[in-house]
């Protein structure tokens, strides 16, 4: 059996909690790429968070 077959077998038999280590940093990389593409969105999000923190 190959690694791919083993993963499919795990998913088919209800073991849905699966963490593949090479994907650990993917979210951070995607977030950073989004900020690079849309820096104005990051500033707007920061302003929204600061307003919420102050309670306005």
mmCIF file as Biopython writes it, N, C-alpha, C and O atoms, coordinates in Angstrom:
data_model
#
loop_
_atom_site.group_PDB
_atom_site.id
_atom_site.type_symbol
_atom_site.label_atom_id
_atom_site.label_alt_id
_atom_site.label_comp_id
_atom_site.label_asym_id
_atom_site.label_entity_id
_atom_site.label_seq_id
_atom_site.pdbx_PDB_ins_code
_atom_site.Cartn_x
_atom_site.Cartn_y
_atom_site.Cartn_z
_atom_site.occupancy
_atom_site.B_iso_or_equiv
_atom_site.auth_seq_id
_atom_site.auth_asym_id
_atom_site.pdbx_PDB_model_num
ATOM 1   N N  . UNK A ? 1  ? 0.830   -1.198 0.000  1.0 0.0 1  A 1 
ATOM 2   C CA . UNK A ? 1  ? 0.000   0.000  0.000  1.0 0.0 1  A 1 
ATOM 3   C C  . UNK A ? 1  ? 0.864   1.247  0.000  1.0 0.0 1  A 1 
ATOM 4   O O  . UNK A ? 1  ? 1.919   1.293  0.632  1.0 0.0 1  A 1 
ATOM 5   N N  . UNK A ? 2  ? 0.403   2.246  -0.712 1.0 0.0 2  A 1 
ATOM 6   C CA . UNK A ? 2  ? 1.146   3.508  -0.752 1.0 0.0 2  A 1 
ATOM 7   C C  . UNK A ? 2  ? 0.667   4.427  0.362  1.0 0.0 2  A 1 
ATOM 8   O O  . UNK A ? 2  ? -0.354  4.169  0.999  1.0 0.0 2  A 1 
ATOM 9   N N  . UNK A ? 3  ? 1.398   5.479  0.585  1.0 0.0 3  A 1 
ATOM 10  C CA . UNK A ? 3  ? 1.015   6.460  1.596  1.0 0.0 3  A 1 
ATOM 11  C C  . UNK A ? 3  ? -0.342  7.073  1.308  1.0 0.0 3  A 1 
ATOM 12  O O  . UNK A ? 3  ? -1.131  7.311  2.223  1.0 0.0 3  A 1 
ATOM 13  N N  . UNK A ? 4  ? -0.614  7.329  0.027  1.0 0.0 4  A 1 
ATOM 14  C CA . UNK A ? 4  ? -1.913  7.899  -0.349 1.0 0.0 4  A 1 
ATOM 15  C C  . UNK A ? 4  ? -3.046  6.940  -0.008 1.0 0.0 4  A 1 
ATOM 16  O O  . UNK A ? 4  ? -4.091  7.364  0.487  1.0 0.0 4  A 1 
ATOM 17  N N  . UNK A ? 5  ? -2.846  5.661  -0.267 1.0 0.0 5  A 1 
ATOM 18  C CA . UNK A ? 5  ? -3.881  4.670  0.053  1.0 0.0 5  A 1 
ATOM 19  C C  . UNK A ? 5  ? -4.128  4.615  1.551  1.0 0.0 5  A 1 
ATOM 20  O O  . UNK A ? 5  ? -5.269  4.460  1.986  1.0 0.0 5  A 1 
ATOM 21  N N  . UNK A ? 6  ? -3.071  4.740  2.344  1.0 0.0 6  A 1 
ATOM 22  C CA . UNK A ? 6  ? -3.219  4.704  3.795  1.0 0.0 6  A 1 
ATOM 23  C C  . UNK A ? 6  ? -4.007  5.908  4.295  1.0 0.0 6  A 1 
ATOM 24  O O  . UNK A ? 6  ? -4.838  5.769  5.193  1.0 0.0 6  A 1 
ATOM 25  N N  . UNK A ? 7  ? -3.761  7.083  3.730  1.0 0.0 7  A 1 
ATOM 26  C CA . UNK A ? 7  ? -4.507  8.280  4.130  1.0 0.0 7  A 1 
ATOM 27  C C  . UNK A ? 7  ? -5.974  8.129  3.777  1.0 0.0 7  A 1 
ATOM 28  O O  . UNK A ? 7  ? -6.841  8.435  4.595  1.0 0.0 7  A 1 
ATOM 29  N N  . UNK A ? 8  ? -6.265  7.658  2.566  1.0 0.0 8  A 1 
ATOM 30  C CA . UNK A ? 8  ? -7.654  7.451  2.151  1.0 0.0 8  A 1 
ATOM 31  C C  . UNK A ? 8  ? -8.322  6.431  3.059  1.0 0.0 8  A 1 
ATOM 32  O O  . UNK A ? 8  ? -9.482  6.604  3.435  1.0 0.0 8  A 1 
ATOM 33  N N  . UNK A ? 9  ? -7.608  5.374  3.417  1.0 0.0 9  A 1 
ATOM 34  C CA . UNK A ? 9  ? -8.149  4.355  4.309  1.0 0.0 9  A 1 
ATOM 35  C C  . UNK A ? 9  ? -8.480  4.954  5.677  1.0 0.0 9  A 1 
ATOM 36  O O  . UNK A ? 9  ? -9.533  4.650  6.237  1.0 0.0 9  A 1 
ATOM 37  N N  . UNK A ? 10 ? -7.614  5.788  6.216  1.0 0.0 10 A 1 
ATOM 38  C CA . UNK A ? 10 ? -7.877  6.444  7.504  1.0 0.0 10 A 1 
ATOM 39  C C  . UNK A ? 10 ? -9.139  7.294  7.442  1.0 0.0 10 A 1 
ATOM 40  O O  . UNK A ? 10 ? -9.970  7.258  8.349  1.0 0.0 10 A 1 
ATOM 41  N N  . UNK A ? 11 ? -9.273  8.058  6.363  1.0 0.0 11 A 1 
ATOM 42  C CA . UNK A ? 11 ? -10.434 8.935  6.234  1.0 0.0 11 A 1 
ATOM 43  C C  . UNK A ? 11 ? -11.721 8.148  6.047  1.0 0.0 11 A 1 
ATOM 44  O O  . UNK A ? 11 ? -12.760 8.531  6.584  1.0 0.0 11 A 1 
ATOM 45  N N  . UNK A ? 12 ? -11.672 7.069  5.306  1.0 0.0 12 A 1 
ATOM 46  C CA . UNK A ? 12 ? -12.866 6.250  5.067  1.0 0.0 12 A 1 
ATOM 47  C C  . UNK A ? 12 ? -13.352 5.561  6.332  1.0 0.0 12 A 1 
ATOM 48  O O  . UNK A ? 12 ? -14.547 5.305  6.477  1.0 0.0 12 A 1 
ATOM 49  N N  . UNK A ? 13 ? -12.449 5.259  7.239  1.0 0.0 13 A 1 
ATOM 50  C CA . UNK A ? 13 ? -12.827 4.537  8.451  1.0 0.0 13 A 1 
ATOM 51  C C  . UNK A ? 13 ? -13.065 5.464  9.633  1.0 0.0 13 A 1 
ATOM 52  O O  . UNK A ? 13 ? -12.990 5.036  10.785 1.0 0.0 13 A 1 
ATOM 53  N N  . UNK A ? 14 ? -13.350 6.722  9.358  1.0 0.0 14 A 1 
ATOM 54  C CA . UNK A ? 14 ? -13.800 7.642  10.388 1.0 0.0 14 A 1 
ATOM 55  C C  . UNK A ? 14 ? -12.750 8.264  11.272 1.0 0.0 14 A 1 
ATOM 56  O O  . UNK A ? 14 ? -13.093 8.880  12.281 1.0 0.0 14 A 1 
ATOM 57  N N  . UNK A ? 15 ? -11.509 8.132  10.941 1.0 0.0 15 A 1 
ATOM 58  C CA . UNK A ? 15 ? -10.480 8.780  11.743 1.0 0.0 15 A 1 
ATOM 59  C C  . UNK A ? 15 ? -10.174 10.127 11.103 1.0 0.0 15 A 1 
ATOM 60  O O  . UNK A ? 15 ? -9.174  10.292 10.405 1.0 0.0 15 A 1 
ATOM 61  N N  . UNK A ? 16 ? -11.055 11.078 11.358 1.0 0.0 16 A 1 
ATOM 62  C CA . UNK A ? 16 ? -10.996 12.364 10.678 1.0 0.0 16 A 1 
ATOM 63  C C  . UNK A ? 16 ? -9.952  13.325 11.209 1.0 0.0 16 A 1 
ATOM 64  O O  . UNK A ? 16 ? -9.638  14.309 10.539 1.0 0.0 16 A 1 
ATOM 65  N N  . UNK A ? 17 ? -9.407  13.079 12.379 1.0 0.0 17 A 1 
ATOM 66  C CA . UNK A ? 17 ? -8.389  13.976 12.910 1.0 0.0 17 A 1 
ATOM 67  C C  . UNK A ? 17 ? -7.061  13.560 12.301 1.0 0.0 17 A 1 
ATOM 68  O O  . UNK A ? 17 ? -6.501  12.515 12.631 1.0 0.0 17 A 1 
ATOM 69  N N  . UNK A ? 18 ? -6.578  14.400 11.410 1.0 0.0 18 A 1 
ATOM 70  C CA . UNK A ? 18 ? -5.373  14.058 10.669 1.0 0.0 18 A 1 
ATOM 71  C C  . UNK A ? 18 ? -4.530  15.317 10.518 1.0 0.0 18 A 1 
ATOM 72  O O  . UNK A ? 18 ? -5.009  16.316 9.981  1.0 0.0 18 A 1 
ATOM 73  N N  . UNK A ? 19 ? -3.316  15.288 10.969 1.0 0.0 19 A 1 
ATOM 74  C CA . UNK A ? 19 ? -2.423  16.427 10.851 1.0 0.0 19 A 1 
ATOM 75  C C  . UNK A ? 19 ? -1.206  15.992 10.056 1.0 0.0 19 A 1 
ATOM 76  O O  . UNK A ? 19 ? -0.457  15.109 10.473 1.0 0.0 19 A 1 
ATOM 77  N N  . UNK A ? 20 ? -1.022  16.613 8.922  1.0 0.0 20 A 1 
ATOM 78  C CA . UNK A ? 20 ? 0.137   16.315 8.088  1.0 0.0 20 A 1 
ATOM 79  C C  . UNK A ? 20 ? 1.148   17.429 8.334  1.0 0.0 20 A 1 
ATOM 80  O O  . UNK A ? 20 ? 0.908   18.578 7.963  1.0 0.0 20 A 1 
ATOM 81  N N  . UNK A ? 21 ? 2.255   17.104 8.944  1.0 0.0 21 A 1 
ATOM 82  C CA . UNK A ? 21 ? 3.212   18.097 9.415  1.0 0.0 21 A 1 
ATOM 83  C C  . UNK A ? 21 ? 3.712   19.074 8.356  1.0 0.0 21 A 1 
ATOM 84  O O  . UNK A ? 21 ? 3.868   20.253 8.674  1.0 0.0 21 A 1 
ATOM 85  N N  . UNK A ? 22 ? 3.974   18.661 7.122  1.0 0.0 22 A 1 
ATOM 86  C CA . UNK A ? 22 ? 4.450   19.642 6.149  1.0 0.0 22 A 1 
ATOM 87  C C  . UNK A ? 22 ? 3.459   20.775 5.883  1.0 0.0 22 A 1 
ATOM 88  O O  . UNK A ? 22 ? 3.839   21.793 5.306  1.0 0.0 22 A 1 
ATOM 89  N N  . UNK A ? 23 ? 2.209   20.622 6.287  1.0 0.0 23 A 1 
ATOM 90  C CA . UNK A ? 23 ? 1.216   21.671 6.077  1.0 0.0 23 A 1 
ATOM 91  C C  . UNK A ? 23 ? 1.118   22.622 7.262  1.0 0.0 23 A 1 
ATOM 92  O O  . UNK A ? 23 ? 0.301   23.542 7.243  1.0 0.0 23 A 1 
ATOM 93  N N  . UNK A ? 24 ? 1.930   22.421 8.286  1.0 0.0 24 A 1 
ATOM 94  C CA . UNK A ? 24 ? 1.819   23.201 9.519  1.0 0.0 24 A 1 
ATOM 95  C C  . UNK A ? 24 ? 1.941   24.704 9.284  1.0 0.0 24 A 1 
ATOM 96  O O  . UNK A ? 24 ? 1.227   25.472 9.928  1.0 0.0 24 A 1 
ATOM 97  N N  . UNK A ? 25 ? 2.815   25.151 8.388  1.0 0.0 25 A 1 
ATOM 98  C CA . UNK A ? 25 ? 3.014   26.581 8.167  1.0 0.0 25 A 1 
ATOM 99  C C  . UNK A ? 25 ? 2.205   27.169 7.032  1.0 0.0 25 A 1 
ATOM 100 O O  . UNK A ? 25 ? 2.372   28.344 6.706  1.0 0.0 25 A 1 
ATOM 101 N N  . UNK A ? 26 ? 1.343   26.392 6.428  1.0 0.0 26 A 1 
ATOM 102 C CA . UNK A ? 26 ? 0.606   26.856 5.249  1.0 0.0 26 A 1 
ATOM 103 C C  . UNK A ? 26 ? -0.298  28.037 5.578  1.0 0.0 26 A 1 
ATOM 104 O O  . UNK A ? 26 ? -0.343  29.000 4.814  1.0 0.0 26 A 1 
ATOM 105 N N  . UNK A ? 27 ? -1.019  27.988 6.697  1.0 0.0 27 A 1 
ATOM 106 C CA . UNK A ? 27 ? -1.928  29.083 7.046  1.0 0.0 27 A 1 
ATOM 107 C C  . UNK A ? 27 ? -1.169  30.401 7.171  1.0 0.0 27 A 1 
ATOM 108 O O  . UNK A ? 27 ? -1.616  31.427 6.659  1.0 0.0 27 A 1 
ATOM 109 N N  . UNK A ? 28 ? -0.029  30.375 7.848  1.0 0.0 28 A 1 
ATOM 110 C CA . UNK A ? 28 ? 0.759   31.587 8.014  1.0 0.0 28 A 1 
ATOM 111 C C  . UNK A ? 28 ? 1.251   32.114 6.668  1.0 0.0 28 A 1 
ATOM 112 O O  . UNK A ? 28 ? 1.253   33.323 6.439  1.0 0.0 28 A 1 
ATOM 113 N N  . UNK A ? 29 ? 1.667   31.212 5.778  1.0 0.0 29 A 1 
ATOM 114 C CA . UNK A ? 29 ? 2.131   31.624 4.454  1.0 0.0 29 A 1 
ATOM 115 C C  . UNK A ? 29 ? 1.001   32.233 3.640  1.0 0.0 29 A 1 
ATOM 116 O O  . UNK A ? 29 ? 1.199   33.238 2.958  1.0 0.0 29 A 1 
ATOM 117 N N  . UNK A ? 30 ? -0.179  31.637 3.706  1.0 0.0 30 A 1 
ATOM 118 C CA . UNK A ? 30 ? -1.335  32.165 2.975  1.0 0.0 30 A 1 
ATOM 119 C C  . UNK A ? 30 ? -1.718  33.528 3.542  1.0 0.0 30 A 1 
ATOM 120 O O  . UNK A ? 30 ? -1.971  34.461 2.781  1.0 0.0 30 A 1 
ATOM 121 N N  . UNK A ? 31 ? -1.764  33.655 4.867  1.0 0.0 31 A 1 
ATOM 122 C CA . UNK A ? 31 ? -2.086  34.940 5.488  1.0 0.0 31 A 1 
ATOM 123 C C  . UNK A ? 31 ? -1.097  36.022 5.063  1.0 0.0 31 A 1 
ATOM 124 O O  . UNK A ? 31 ? -1.500  37.141 4.747  1.0 0.0 31 A 1 
ATOM 125 N N  . UNK A ? 32 ? 0.187   35.697 5.053  1.0 0.0 32 A 1 
ATOM 126 C CA . UNK A ? 32 ? 1.212   36.663 4.656  1.0 0.0 32 A 1 
ATOM 127 C C  . UNK A ? 32 ? 1.053   37.060 3.194  1.0 0.0 32 A 1 
ATOM 128 O O  . UNK A ? 32 ? 1.222   38.229 2.847  1.0 0.0 32 A 1 
ATOM 129 N N  . UNK A ? 33 ? 0.730   36.100 2.339  1.0 0.0 33 A 1 
ATOM 130 C CA . UNK A ? 33 ? 0.536   36.401 0.916  1.0 0.0 33 A 1 
ATOM 131 C C  . UNK A ? 33 ? -0.674  37.298 0.713  1.0 0.0 33 A 1 
ATOM 132 O O  . UNK A ? 33 ? -0.647  38.189 -0.136 1.0 0.0 33 A 1 
ATOM 133 N N  . UNK A ? 34 ? -1.734  37.076 1.479  1.0 0.0 34 A 1 
ATOM 134 C CA . UNK A ? 34 ? -2.928  37.921 1.370  1.0 0.0 34 A 1 
ATOM 135 C C  . UNK A ? 34 ? -2.594  39.347 1.787  1.0 0.0 34 A 1 
ATOM 136 O O  . UNK A ? 34 ? -3.025  40.299 1.137  1.0 0.0 34 A 1 
ATOM 137 N N  . UNK A ? 35 ? -1.837  39.502 2.858  1.0 0.0 35 A 1 
ATOM 138 C CA . UNK A ? 35 ? -1.448  40.836 3.312  1.0 0.0 35 A 1 
ATOM 139 C C  . UNK A ? 35 ? -0.593  41.524 2.253  1.0 0.0 35 A 1 
ATOM 140 O O  . UNK A ? 35 ? -0.733  42.728 2.035  1.0 0.0 35 A 1 
ATOM 141 N N  . UNK A ? 36 ? 0.289   40.777 1.592  1.0 0.0 36 A 1 
ATOM 142 C CA . UNK A ? 36 ? 1.107   41.359 0.525  1.0 0.0 36 A 1 
ATOM 143 C C  . UNK A ? 36 ? 0.240   41.824 -0.637 1.0 0.0 36 A 1 
ATOM 144 O O  . UNK A ? 36 ? 0.481   42.889 -1.205 1.0 0.0 36 A 1 
ATOM 145 N N  . UNK A ? 37 ? -0.766  41.032 -0.993 1.0 0.0 37 A 1 
ATOM 146 C CA . UNK A ? 37 ? -1.627  41.373 -2.120 1.0 0.0 37 A 1 
ATOM 147 C C  . UNK A ? 37 ? -2.601  42.496 -1.791 1.0 0.0 37 A 1 
ATOM 148 O O  . UNK A ? 37 ? -2.905  43.328 -2.647 1.0 0.0 37 A 1 
ATOM 149 N N  . UNK A ? 38 ? -3.088  42.523 -0.558 1.0 0.0 38 A 1 
ATOM 150 C CA . UNK A ? 38 ? -4.119  43.480 -0.155 1.0 0.0 38 A 1 
ATOM 151 C C  . UNK A ? 38 ? -3.738  44.157 1.160  1.0 0.0 38 A 1 
ATOM 152 O O  . UNK A ? 38 ? -4.413  43.948 2.168  1.0 0.0 38 A 1 
ATOM 153 N N  . UNK A ? 39 ? -2.676  44.960 1.176  1.0 0.0 39 A 1 
ATOM 154 C CA . UNK A ? 39 ? -2.245  45.571 2.441  1.0 0.0 39 A 1 
ATOM 155 C C  . UNK A ? 39 ? -3.296  46.496 3.035  1.0 0.0 39 A 1 
ATOM 156 O O  . UNK A ? 39 ? -3.350  46.653 4.255  1.0 0.0 39 A 1 
ATOM 157 N N  . UNK A ? 40 ? -4.135  47.116 2.202  1.0 0.0 40 A 1 
ATOM 158 C CA . UNK A ? 40 ? -5.177  47.996 2.727  1.0 0.0 40 A 1 
ATOM 159 C C  . UNK A ? 40 ? -6.191  47.218 3.556  1.0 0.0 40 A 1 
ATOM 160 O O  . UNK A ? 40 ? -6.764  47.769 4.495  1.0 0.0 40 A 1 
ATOM 161 N N  . UNK A ? 41 ? -6.421  45.966 3.233  1.0 0.0 41 A 1 
ATOM 162 C CA . UNK A ? 41 ? -7.325  45.120 4.019  1.0 0.0 41 A 1 
ATOM 163 C C  . UNK A ? 41 ? -6.757  44.853 5.398  1.0 0.0 41 A 1 
ATOM 164 O O  . UNK A ? 41 ? -7.508  44.767 6.369  1.0 0.0 41 A 1 
ATOM 165 N N  . UNK A ? 42 ? -5.462  44.722 5.498  1.0 0.0 42 A 1 
ATOM 166 C CA . UNK A ? 42 ? -4.817  44.494 6.792  1.0 0.0 42 A 1 
ATOM 167 C C  . UNK A ? 42 ? -4.966  45.732 7.671  1.0 0.0 42 A 1 
ATOM 168 O O  . UNK A ? 42 ? -5.244  45.620 8.865  1.0 0.0 42 A 1 
ATOM 169 N N  . UNK A ? 43 ? -4.782  46.914 7.081  1.0 0.0 43 A 1 
ATOM 170 C CA . UNK A ? 43 ? -4.925  48.142 7.865  1.0 0.0 43 A 1 
ATOM 171 C C  . UNK A ? 43 ? -6.350  48.290 8.369  1.0 0.0 43 A 1 
ATOM 172 O O  . UNK A ? 43 ? -6.561  48.674 9.519  1.0 0.0 43 A 1 
ATOM 173 N N  . UNK A ? 44 ? -7.334  47.991 7.524  1.0 0.0 44 A 1 
ATOM 174 C CA . UNK A ? 44 ? -8.738  48.088 7.927  1.0 0.0 44 A 1 
ATOM 175 C C  . UNK A ? 44 ? -9.039  47.113 9.057  1.0 0.0 44 A 1 
ATOM 176 O O  . UNK A ? 44 ? -9.758  47.454 9.996  1.0 0.0 44 A 1 
ATOM 177 N N  . UNK A ? 45 ? -8.502  45.915 8.973  1.0 0.0 45 A 1 
ATOM 178 C CA . UNK A ? 45 ? -8.719  44.918 10.028 1.0 0.0 45 A 1 
ATOM 179 C C  . UNK A ? 45 ? -8.073  45.372 11.329 1.0 0.0 45 A 1 
ATOM 180 O O  . UNK A ? 45 ? -8.656  45.199 12.399 1.0 0.0 45 A 1 
ATOM 181 N N  . UNK A ? 46 ? -6.877  45.951 11.253 1.0 0.0 46 A 1 
ATOM 182 C CA . UNK A ? 46 ? -6.205  46.449 12.455 1.0 0.0 46 A 1 
ATOM 183 C C  . UNK A ? 46 ? -7.007  47.577 13.098 1.0 0.0 46 A 1 
ATOM 184 O O  . UNK A ? 46 ? -7.125  47.637 14.322 1.0 0.0 46 A 1 
ATOM 185 N N  . UNK A ? 47 ? -7.562  48.479 12.269 1.0 0.0 47 A 1 
ATOM 186 C CA . UNK A ? 47 ? -8.368  49.577 12.800 1.0 0.0 47 A 1 
ATOM 187 C C  . UNK A ? 47 ? -9.623  49.050 13.479 1.0 0.0 47 A 1 
ATOM 188 O O  . UNK A ? 47 ? -10.005 49.541 14.541 1.0 0.0 47 A 1 
ATOM 189 N N  . UNK A ? 48 ? -10.265 48.061 12.881 1.0 0.0 48 A 1 
ATOM 190 C CA . UNK A ? 48 ? -11.467 47.470 13.470 1.0 0.0 48 A 1 
ATOM 191 C C  . UNK A ? 48 ? -11.142 46.846 14.815 1.0 0.0 48 A 1 
ATOM 192 O O  . UNK A ? 48 ? -11.899 47.009 15.772 1.0 0.0 48 A 1 
ATOM 193 N N  . UNK A ? 49 ? -10.032 46.137 14.902 1.0 0.0 49 A 1 
ATOM 194 C CA . UNK A ? 49 ? -9.638  45.510 16.163 1.0 0.0 49 A 1 
ATOM 195 C C  . UNK A ? 49 ? -9.328  46.548 17.228 1.0 0.0 49 A 1 
ATOM 196 O O  . UNK A ? 49 ? -9.688  46.363 18.391 1.0 0.0 49 A 1 
ATOM 197 N N  . UNK A ? 50 ? -8.662  47.644 16.852 1.0 0.0 50 A 1 
ATOM 198 C CA . UNK A ? 50 ? -8.323  48.660 17.850 1.0 0.0 50 A 1 
ATOM 199 C C  . UNK A ? 50 ? -9.574  49.367 18.345 1.0 0.0 50 A 1 
ATOM 200 O O  . UNK A ? 50 ? -9.652  49.713 19.524 1.0 0.0 50 A 1 
ATOM 201 N N  . UNK A ? 51 ? -10.554 49.592 17.479 1.0 0.0 51 A 1 
ATOM 202 C CA . UNK A ? 51 ? -11.819 50.204 17.899 1.0 0.0 51 A 1 
ATOM 203 C C  . UNK A ? 51 ? -12.538 49.282 18.868 1.0 0.0 51 A 1 
ATOM 204 O O  . UNK A ? 51 ? -13.076 49.743 19.875 1.0 0.0 51 A 1 
ATOM 205 N N  . UNK A ? 52 ? -12.554 47.999 18.583 1.0 0.0 52 A 1 
ATOM 206 C CA . UNK A ? 52 ? -13.197 47.039 19.484 1.0 0.0 52 A 1 
ATOM 207 C C  . UNK A ? 52 ? -12.485 46.995 20.829 1.0 0.0 52 A 1 
ATOM 208 O O  . UNK A ? 52 ? -13.132 46.873 21.869 1.0 0.0 52 A 1 
ATOM 209 N N  . UNK A ? 53 ? -11.165 47.092 20.817 1.0 0.0 53 A 1 
ATOM 210 C CA . UNK A ? 53 ? -10.399 47.027 22.061 1.0 0.0 53 A 1 
ATOM 211 C C  . UNK A ? 53 ? -10.693 48.234 22.949 1.0 0.0 53 A 1 
ATOM 212 O O  . UNK A ? 53 ? -10.733 48.122 24.174 1.0 0.0 53 A 1 
ATOM 213 N N  . UNK A ? 54 ? -10.898 49.392 22.312 1.0 0.0 54 A 1 
ATOM 214 C CA . UNK A ? 54 ? -11.185 50.609 23.063 1.0 0.0 54 A 1 
ATOM 215 C C  . UNK A ? 54 ? -12.635 50.606 23.528 1.0 0.0 54 A 1 
ATOM 216 O O  . UNK A ? 54 ? -12.970 51.223 24.540 1.0 0.0 54 A 1 
ATOM 217 N N  . UNK A ? 55 ? -13.485 49.916 22.795 1.0 0.0 55 A 1 
ATOM 218 C CA . UNK A ? 55 ? -14.885 49.813 23.186 1.0 0.0 55 A 1 
ATOM 219 C C  . UNK A ? 55 ? -15.780 50.846 22.545 1.0 0.0 55 A 1 
ATOM 220 O O  . UNK A ? 55 ? -16.845 51.157 23.078 1.0 0.0 55 A 1 
ATOM 221 N N  . UNK A ? 56 ? -15.375 51.381 21.419 1.0 0.0 56 A 1 
ATOM 222 C CA . UNK A ? 56 ? -16.201 52.379 20.717 1.0 0.0 56 A 1 
ATOM 223 C C  . UNK A ? 56 ? -17.112 51.717 19.729 1.0 0.0 56 A 1 
ATOM 224 O O  . UNK A ? 56 ? -17.880 52.395 19.046 1.0 0.0 56 A 1 
#
